[in-house]
Amino acid sequence: MIKGFKMKLYPGQEAEYEKRHNELWPEMQDMIHEHGGKNYTIFLDRETLTLFGYIEIEDEALWAKGADTAINRKWWDFMADIMETNPDNSPVSIDLQNVFHLD
Protein backbone atom coordinates (compact mmCIF):
# COMPACT_ATOMS: atom_id res chain seq x y z
CA MET A 1 0.00 0.00 0.00
CA ILE A 2 1.28 3.48 -0.86
CA LYS A 3 0.61 6.48 1.38
CA GLY A 4 1.04 10.10 0.40
CA PHE A 5 0.70 12.99 2.81
CA LYS A 6 1.68 16.61 3.32
CA MET A 7 3.04 18.58 6.25
CA LYS A 8 4.32 22.12 6.70
CA LEU A 9 7.61 23.63 7.90
CA TYR A 10 8.02 26.90 9.72
CA PRO A 11 9.85 29.59 7.73
CA GLY A 12 13.64 29.34 7.83
CA GLN A 13 13.66 25.70 9.02
CA GLU A 14 14.41 24.00 5.69
CA ALA A 15 18.08 23.26 6.39
CA GLU A 16 17.40 22.12 9.96
CA TYR A 17 14.64 19.75 8.81
CA GLU A 18 16.94 18.19 6.24
CA LYS A 19 19.80 17.95 8.76
CA ARG A 20 17.66 16.17 11.34
CA HIS A 21 16.46 13.65 8.76
CA ASN A 22 19.98 13.05 7.45
CA GLU A 23 20.86 12.14 11.04
CA LEU A 24 17.72 10.04 11.62
CA TRP A 25 18.10 8.01 14.79
CA PRO A 26 18.70 4.29 14.20
CA GLU A 27 15.87 3.52 16.65
CA MET A 28 13.49 5.59 14.52
CA GLN A 29 14.59 3.78 11.37
CA ASP A 30 14.00 0.46 13.14
CA MET A 31 10.52 1.53 14.27
CA ILE A 32 9.54 2.51 10.72
CA HIS A 33 10.69 -0.86 9.37
CA GLU A 34 9.16 -2.84 12.26
CA HIS A 35 5.80 -1.21 11.55
CA GLY A 36 5.86 -2.11 7.87
CA GLY A 37 7.28 1.07 6.34
CA LYS A 38 9.72 1.09 3.44
CA ASN A 39 10.78 3.33 0.57
CA TYR A 40 10.04 6.42 2.67
CA THR A 41 10.72 9.69 0.87
CA ILE A 42 9.94 13.28 1.82
CA PHE A 43 10.03 16.13 -0.70
CA LEU A 44 10.03 19.87 0.07
CA ASP A 45 8.32 22.60 -1.95
CA ARG A 46 10.57 25.53 -0.98
CA GLU A 47 8.07 28.12 -2.23
CA THR A 48 5.30 27.01 0.13
CA LEU A 49 7.34 25.11 2.77
CA THR A 50 5.03 22.16 2.15
CA LEU A 51 6.52 18.71 2.71
CA PHE A 52 5.21 15.82 0.62
CA GLY A 53 5.73 12.37 2.08
CA TYR A 54 5.62 9.06 0.23
CA ILE A 55 5.85 5.71 2.01
CA GLU A 56 5.03 2.14 1.17
CA ILE A 57 3.44 0.25 4.07
CA GLU A 58 2.49 -3.37 4.58
CA ASP A 59 -0.69 -2.77 6.58
CA GLU A 60 -2.54 0.35 7.70
CA ALA A 61 -3.23 -0.98 11.22
CA LEU A 62 0.39 -2.03 11.78
CA TRP A 63 1.62 1.34 10.51
CA ALA A 64 -0.79 3.22 12.79
CA LYS A 65 0.60 1.38 15.84
CA GLY A 66 3.99 2.99 15.18
CA ALA A 67 2.59 6.37 16.22
CA ASP A 68 2.09 5.00 19.73
CA THR A 69 5.72 4.02 20.30
CA ALA A 70 7.99 5.87 22.71
CA ILE A 71 10.60 6.54 20.01
CA ASN A 72 8.01 8.04 17.68
CA ARG A 73 6.67 10.34 20.40
CA LYS A 74 10.27 11.36 21.18
CA TRP A 75 10.80 12.16 17.47
CA TRP A 76 7.63 14.25 17.38
CA ASP A 77 8.85 16.25 20.40
CA PHE A 78 12.24 16.71 18.71
CA MET A 79 10.64 18.03 15.52
CA ALA A 80 7.90 20.21 17.06
CA ASP A 81 9.95 23.41 17.07
CA ILE A 82 10.45 23.46 13.29
CA MET A 83 7.08 22.41 11.84
CA GLU A 84 3.34 22.71 12.32
CA THR A 85 2.16 20.28 15.00
CA ASN A 86 -0.94 19.19 16.87
CA PRO A 87 -1.25 19.64 20.66
CA ASP A 88 0.43 16.22 21.21
CA ASN A 89 3.39 17.37 19.02
CA SER A 90 2.41 15.02 16.18
CA PRO A 91 2.92 16.78 12.86
CA VAL A 92 -0.13 18.29 11.24
CA SER A 93 -0.35 15.75 8.44
CA ILE A 94 -2.95 15.60 5.70
CA ASP A 95 -3.36 12.38 3.75
CA LEU A 96 -3.38 12.82 0.00
CA GLN A 97 -5.57 10.85 -2.39
CA ASN A 98 -3.73 8.62 -4.84
CA VAL A 99 -5.11 9.49 -8.27
CA PHE A 100 -2.49 7.84 -10.50
CA HIS A 101 0.21 5.20 -10.22
CA LEU A 102 2.42 3.65 -12.90
CA ASP A 103 4.85 0.80 -12.26
ChimeraX commands (.cxc) that place a marker at each C-alpha (Angstrom):
marker #1 position 0.00,0.00,0.00 radius 0.5
marker #1 position 1.28,3.48,-0.86 radius 0.5
marker #1 position 0.61,6.48,1.38 radius 0.5
marker #1 position 1.04,10.10,0.40 radius 0.5
marker #1 position 0.70,12.99,2.81 radius 0.5
marker #1 position 1.68,16.61,3.32 radius 0.5
marker #1 position 3.04,18.58,6.25 radius 0.5
marker #1 position 4.32,22.12,6.70 radius 0.5
marker #1 position 7.61,23.63,7.90 radius 0.5
marker #1 position 8.02,26.90,9.72 radius 0.5
marker #1 position 9.85,29.59,7.73 radius 0.5
marker #1 position 13.64,29.34,7.83 radius 0.5
marker #1 position 13.66,25.70,9.02 radius 0.5
marker #1 position 14.41,24.00,5.69 radius 0.5
marker #1 position 18.08,23.26,6.39 radius 0.5
marker #1 position 17.40,22.12,9.96 radius 0.5
marker #1 position 14.64,19.75,8.81 radius 0.5
marker #1 position 16.94,18.19,6.24 radius 0.5
marker #1 position 19.80,17.95,8.76 radius 0.5
marker #1 position 17.66,16.17,11.34 radius 0.5
marker #1 position 16.46,13.65,8.76 radius 0.5
marker #1 position 19.98,13.05,7.45 radius 0.5
marker #1 position 20.86,12.14,11.04 radius 0.5
marker #1 position 17.72,10.04,11.62 radius 0.5
marker #1 position 18.10,8.01,14.79 radius 0.5
marker #1 position 18.70,4.29,14.20 radius 0.5
marker #1 position 15.87,3.52,16.65 radius 0.5
marker #1 position 13.49,5.59,14.52 radius 0.5
marker #1 position 14.59,3.78,11.37 radius 0.5
marker #1 position 14.00,0.46,13.14 radius 0.5
marker #1 position 10.52,1.53,14.27 radius 0.5
marker #1 position 9.54,2.51,10.72 radius 0.5
marker #1 position 10.69,-0.86,9.37 radius 0.5
marker #1 position 9.16,-2.84,12.26 radius 0.5
marker #1 position 5.80,-1.21,11.55 radius 0.5
marker #1 position 5.86,-2.11,7.87 radius 0.5
marker #1 position 7.28,1.07,6.34 radius 0.5
marker #1 position 9.72,1.09,3.44 radius 0.5
marker #1 position 10.78,3.33,0.57 radius 0.5
marker #1 position 10.04,6.42,2.67 radius 0.5
marker #1 position 10.72,9.69,0.87 radius 0.5
marker #1 position 9.94,13.28,1.82 radius 0.5
marker #1 position 10.03,16.13,-0.70 radius 0.5
marker #1 position 10.03,19.87,0.07 radius 0.5
marker #1 position 8.32,22.60,-1.95 radius 0.5
marker #1 position 10.57,25.53,-0.98 radius 0.5
marker #1 position 8.07,28.12,-2.23 radius 0.5
marker #1 position 5.30,27.01,0.13 radius 0.5
marker #1 position 7.34,25.11,2.77 radius 0.5
marker #1 position 5.03,22.16,2.15 radius 0.5
marker #1 position 6.52,18.71,2.71 radius 0.5
marker #1 position 5.21,15.82,0.62 radius 0.5
marker #1 position 5.73,12.37,2.08 radius 0.5
marker #1 position 5.62,9.06,0.23 radius 0.5
marker #1 position 5.85,5.71,2.01 radius 0.5
marker #1 position 5.03,2.14,1.17 radius 0.5
marker #1 position 3.44,0.25,4.07 radius 0.5
marker #1 position 2.49,-3.37,4.58 radius 0.5
marker #1 position -0.69,-2.77,6.58 radius 0.5
marker #1 position -2.54,0.35,7.70 radius 0.5
marker #1 position -3.23,-0.98,11.22 radius 0.5
marker #1 position 0.39,-2.03,11.78 radius 0.5
marker #1 position 1.62,1.34,10.51 radius 0.5
marker #1 position -0.79,3.22,12.79 radius 0.5
marker #1 position 0.60,1.38,15.84 radius 0.5
marker #1 position 3.99,2.99,15.18 radius 0.5
marker #1 position 2.59,6.37,16.22 radius 0.5
marker #1 position 2.09,5.00,19.73 radius 0.5
marker #1 position 5.72,4.02,20.30 radius 0.5
marker #1 position 7.99,5.87,22.71 radius 0.5
marker #1 position 10.60,6.54,20.01 radius 0.5
marker #1 position 8.01,8.04,17.68 radius 0.5
marker #1 position 6.67,10.34,20.40 radius 0.5
marker #1 position 10.27,11.36,21.18 radius 0.5
marker #1 position 10.80,12.16,17.47 radius 0.5
marker #1 position 7.63,14.25,17.38 radius 0.5
marker #1 position 8.85,16.25,20.40 radius 0.5
marker #1 position 12.24,16.71,18.71 radius 0.5
marker #1 position 10.64,18.03,15.52 radius 0.5
marker #1 position 7.90,20.21,17.06 radius 0.5
marker #1 position 9.95,23.41,17.07 radius 0.5
marker #1 position 10.45,23.46,13.29 radius 0.5
marker #1 position 7.08,22.41,11.84 radius 0.5
marker #1 position 3.34,22.71,12.32 radius 0.5
marker #1 position 2.16,20.28,15.00 radius 0.5
marker #1 position -0.94,19.19,16.87 radius 0.5
marker #1 position -1.25,19.64,20.66 radius 0.5
marker #1 position 0.43,16.22,21.21 radius 0.5
marker #1 position 3.39,17.37,19.02 radius 0.5
marker #1 position 2.41,15.02,16.18 radius 0.5
marker #1 position 2.92,16.78,12.86 radius 0.5
marker #1 position -0.13,18.29,11.24 radius 0.5
marker #1 position -0.35,15.75,8.44 radius 0.5
marker #1 position -2.95,15.60,5.70 radius 0.5
marker #1 position -3.36,12.38,3.75 radius 0.5
marker #1 position -3.38,12.82,0.00 radius 0.5
marker #1 position -5.57,10.85,-2.39 radius 0.5
marker #1 position -3.73,8.62,-4.84 radius 0.5
marker #1 position -5.11,9.49,-8.27 radius 0.5
marker #1 position -2.49,7.84,-10.50 radius 0.5
marker #1 position 0.21,5.20,-10.22 radius 0.5
marker #1 position 2.42,3.65,-12.90 radius 0.5
marker #1 position 4.85,0.80,-12.26 radius 0.5
marker link #1:1,2 radius 0.2
marker link #1:2,3 radius 0.2
marker link #1:3,4 radius 0.2
marker link #1:4,5 radius 0.2
marker link #1:5,6 radius 0.2
marker link #1:6,7 radius 0.2
marker link #1:7,8 radius 0.2
marker link #1:8,9 radius 0.2
marker link #1:9,10 radius 0.2
marker link #1:10,11 radius 0.2
marker link #1:11,12 radius 0.2
marker link #1:12,13 radius 0.2
marker link #1:13,14 radius 0.2
marker link #1:14,15 radius 0.2
marker link #1:15,16 radius 0.2
marker link #1:16,17 radius 0.2
marker link #1:17,18 radius 0.2
marker link #1:18,19 radius 0.2
marker link #1:19,20 radius 0.2
marker link #1:20,21 radius 0.2
marker link #1:21,22 radius 0.2
marker link #1:22,23 radius 0.2
marker link #1:23,24 radius 0.2
marker link #1:24,25 radius 0.2
marker link #1:25,26 radius 0.2
marker link #1:26,27 radius 0.2
marker link #1:27,28 radius 0.2
marker link #1:28,29 radius 0.2
marker link #1:29,30 radius 0.2
marker link #1:30,31 radius 0.2
marker link #1:31,32 radius 0.2
marker link #1:32,33 radius 0.2
marker link #1:33,34 radius 0.2
marker link #1:34,35 radius 0.2
marker link #1:35,36 radius 0.2
marker link #1:36,37 radius 0.2
marker link #1:37,38 radius 0.2
marker link #1:38,39 radius 0.2
marker link #1:39,40 radius 0.2
marker link #1:40,41 radius 0.2
marker link #1:41,42 radius 0.2
marker link #1:42,43 radius 0.2
marker link #1:43,44 radius 0.2
marker link #1:44,45 radius 0.2
marker link #1:45,46 radius 0.2
marker link #1:46,47 radius 0.2
marker link #1:47,48 radius 0.2
marker link #1:48,49 radius 0.2
marker link #1:49,50 radius 0.2
marker link #1:50,51 radius 0.2
marker link #1:51,52 radius 0.2
marker link #1:52,53 radius 0.2
marker link #1:53,54 radius 0.2
marker link #1:54,55 radius 0.2
marker link #1:55,56 radius 0.2
marker link #1:56,57 radius 0.2
marker link #1:57,58 radius 0.2
marker link #1:58,59 radius 0.2
marker link #1:59,60 radius 0.2
marker link #1:60,61 radius 0.2
marker link #1:61,62 radius 0.2
marker link #1:62,63 radius 0.2
marker link #1:63,64 radius 0.2
marker link #1:64,65 radius 0.2
marker link #1:65,66 radius 0.2
marker link #1:66,67 radius 0.2
marker link #1:67,68 radius 0.2
marker link #1:68,69 radius 0.2
marker link #1:69,70 radius 0.2
marker link #1:70,71 radius 0.2
marker link #1:71,72 radius 0.2
marker link #1:72,73 radius 0.2
marker link #1:73,74 radius 0.2
marker link #1:74,75 radius 0.2
marker link #1:75,76 radius 0.2
marker link #1:76,77 radius 0.2
marker link #1:77,78 radius 0.2
marker link #1:78,79 radius 0.2
marker link #1:79,80 radius 0.2
marker link #1:80,81 radius 0.2
marker link #1:81,82 radius 0.2
marker link #1:82,83 radius 0.2
marker link #1:83,84 radius 0.2
marker link #1:84,85 radius 0.2
marker link #1:85,86 radius 0.2
marker link #1:86,87 radius 0.2
marker link #1:87,88 radius 0.2
marker link #1:88,89 radius 0.2
marker link #1:89,90 radius 0.2
marker link #1:90,91 radius 0.2
marker link #1:91,92 radius 0.2
marker link #1:92,93 radius 0.2
marker link #1:93,94 radius 0.2
marker link #1:94,95 radius 0.2
marker link #1:95,96 radius 0.2
marker link #1:96,97 radius 0.2
marker link #1:97,98 radius 0.2
marker link #1:98,99 radius 0.2
marker link #1:99,100 radius 0.2
marker link #1:100,101 radius 0.2
marker link #1:101,102 radius 0.2
marker link #1:102,103 radius 0.2
view
